[in-house]
């Protein structure tokens, strides 16, 4: 299975709560869409119009079959940002993206100029305070992996507080937050007993630009 085939599957269930924040009929910028699974989901279920920014040219070509436009290049590139300025998106998705950037706060600040009035950003960030990472640290281990929380391509990691501070510090009011907490198929833990700081793989935030 090629790397592209691996990422052309349906949207994972844990992504549905954050994708549900996209308004019906919205114009969406999907930053780092890879081959476009999230955008296709929004087109089908929310009637969205979706553009993308994707640094991998091969993945961008796959996404462009369905997206209105896909800009090929890194979102922190000044030339890419100049093309996005003033476009007026209703929603900008940063799903599993910000942790790969050298300066995610700068990109979030720039994204304020890509939104329409009343528009929002939706961000998912990895939770480094997950119990598995804590246990590994207690054993003196901080091992990188090919994917997941310890993905070797991550440049930054976040806790619940520092993720919220990233969004707020970039000039947004945090208007919604949630966490992706996987449930074991045989052991269902009541939501009120789950602590995002310990059990969440991903932390979700919606931000609205402050005046």
N, C-alpha and C positions, 0 to 999 in steps of 0.2 A: 504494500500500500504506500503510495507516494504521500509526501507531506501535504499536498493540496487535497487529495482525497480524504485524508484524515479530518479535515476541517470543513467539509461541505455537507455535514450531517445536519439534522434538525436542531433547533435551539434547545438547549438543556432546560429542564423544568425549573432549575434554580434561577434562571435568567428571567422567567416570566414576570415576577413582581416588578422588576425595574423597567422592563419593556412596556409593562402596562401603564407606566407613568407618561408615555408618549400620547398626546392628544390625537383623537381621530382626525385624519386629514392633514396632519402636521407635515411641514417641510423639515427634513431631518438631515443633519450632517453626522455621518458615522465615521468617527476617527479611528483608524486602525481596524477596518472591517474584515481584514483577511479576504476570504472568498465571498462574504456577503450574507451569511446565514441570518444575522440579526436584521439586516435591512429587508431581506425577503419576507421574514416573519412580519415586520411592520407594514410592508406593502399589502400582504394578504389579510392581516387581522385589523389593521388600523387605517388602511387606505392612505398610507403615508407616501410622500415623494422623498426619495433618499439619494443623497450624494455621499461620496466617500473620499477619504484621504488615506492612501495606503502606500507604504514605502516599497513593498515587494511587487515588482512589475507583473510577475506571473499571477500572483493572487489577485492583483487589481484587475487584470484582464478577465478573470472569472467573474468577479463582482460586477464589472461594467456591463455584463450581459443583461443585468436586471436594473442596476442603479442608473439614475439619470445621468450622472457624471461621476467619474472617479479620477481624482488628481493623484498622480503618481509622485510620491516623495514623502519625506518625513514632515510631520506636522510642526516641528520646531524650526523648520527651514524658513528663512525670511521671505523667500520667493513664493513659497506655498502660502504663507500667511497673507501676503499681499493679494493673492488671488481670492482669498476668502473674505477679505475685509468688506464690510457693508452688505453682505449678501442677505442677511435677515432671516436666519433659521429659527424655527419655533423650538427645536430641540437639538442639542449637540450631545452625542454619545461619546463618552470616554470609558469604554468597557475593557478592562485589562490592558490599559494603554499607559496611564500616567506613571506607573512604576517602572516603565522602560525608558523614561525621559530623564535627561540630565537636569532639567529645570522645569518640573511639572507646574509649579506655581506661575511661572512666566507664560506658559502655554494657556493656562486657565485665564490669566489676565487678558491675554490677547483674544481669547474666545469671546469675551464680552462684546467685542466689536463685530462679531460674526452673527450675533443674535438679533432677532426682531424684538420690538418692545413687548415685554411680557414673556420672552423666551427663557428657557432654562437649560442648564447642563445636567446631565446624568452621568455619574461616575461610579465605577466599581474599582475597589482597591483591595489588595491582598492583606489579610490579617496576620501579622507576624506573631501576635500574641496567642495564636491557636495552641491548644494544649500539646499537640505533637511537637511543635517547635520548642515550646517551653521544656518539654521532657528531654528533647535532644540537647538543649543547652545545659540542662542540669547534669547531663552525662558528658558534657564537654564537647559536644558535636555541633557543628554548623555547616552541614554538608549541602552542596548545591545539587540540583537535579535537572533533568531535561524538561520538566514541566511542574506545575503545581506551585505551592507556596514558596518553595525554595528554587524556583526556576533560575537557572544560571544567567539568564539574560536580564533579570531584574537589576535595576540600578538603585532602587529604593524599596523600603518596606514600611508598613504603617501599622499603628495600633488604632483602636477606635477613636481615641482622642486626637492623635496626630493627623488622621485622615480628615476628621471634621475640621481641624485647624487649617489644613491645606486648602480646603474649599473656601472656608470663611476668610482666610488670609488673602486669598486671591480676589476678594471683593464681592463675594456672594453671600446672601442670606441662605442658610441651610433650611429648606422648606420641607424636607422629608428625608428620613434615613431608615435603613433596614439592614438586615444581614442575611447572608445565605448560610443556613445551618443545616448541613446534611443530616438526614435521619437514617438510622440503621433500619433495614427492612424488617428486622425481627424485634427491634426494641424501639417503641415509639415514646419519646420523651415529651411531656407536655411543654408547650412553648413557654409558659410562665416560669419554668424551671431552667430554661436554657439561658446561658450568659454569652452574649455575642463576643465578649472579650476572650472567652475560652474556647468556644465551639464553632465560631463563624470562620469559614474559609474566605468569604468575600464580604466587604463592607460597602453598602450602597448609600449614595448621597444624591440629592437633587438640590441644585443651587440656582437662585434667582439673583441677578445682578443688583447690588445695592446702589442707590443714587450717590 
